[in-house]
């Protein structure tokens, strides 16, 4: 083996080793969420409340994570939003070591603090692929119930099993998430390297009661259980998102 050939083989080996170990374990991801309000409020005559030109609402979120924990939260803004009441803006802390999550949900103008275990979903990984925010992603499907399927696009190059809202359970971070009808769509717009600190993943101190998911479901059933819209809303807020 000549010296040049030996150098070439070593070079190729080193490049392959670098690529193999270039997976991301800590980062900040900026997400854009598109909500079709006409699809979100099916069965309601929303044209009396929302003009056709305003039916697509945009919200922005940030996901911070390392290899053991993540936090997904609304992007801070001083701008006053149009139709702010029409979409939820949740903050979700997921701890992969303890299998726990902490949720801060704004429900009808009232902030609720909740705690629960991580959600386990039965994903079906497909052969379909697409590129999101510069990363190659694989499509997976979760059948939430008889009428709702969720599509997720995850990247093997970003290691932690996390994503928008309370989603996880795939062999990589979710960069795209959508309902089958396209009513709600999350897509990563930017992935930035980020060195986390402990304070990044500590929920703010709250004086309000912290509910478990069963407790808040029981409380809401007591308040609104007789309303026609209640069952679908409860399922969407706690069993899907």
Secondary structure, DSSP 4 states (H G I P E B T S, - for coil): --HHHHHHHHHHHHHHHHHHT--B-SEEEEEEEEEEHHHHTTTS-GGGTS-GGG-EEEEEEEEEE-SSEEEEEEPP--SPPTTGGGS---EEEEETTTTEEEEEEEETTEEEEEEEEPP---EEEEEEEEEETTEEEEEEEEE-SSS-EEEEEEETTB-SS--STT---SSSEEEEEEETTSSEEEEEEEEEE----GGGGSPPP--SPEEEHHHHHHHHHHHHTTSTTHHHHHHIIIII-
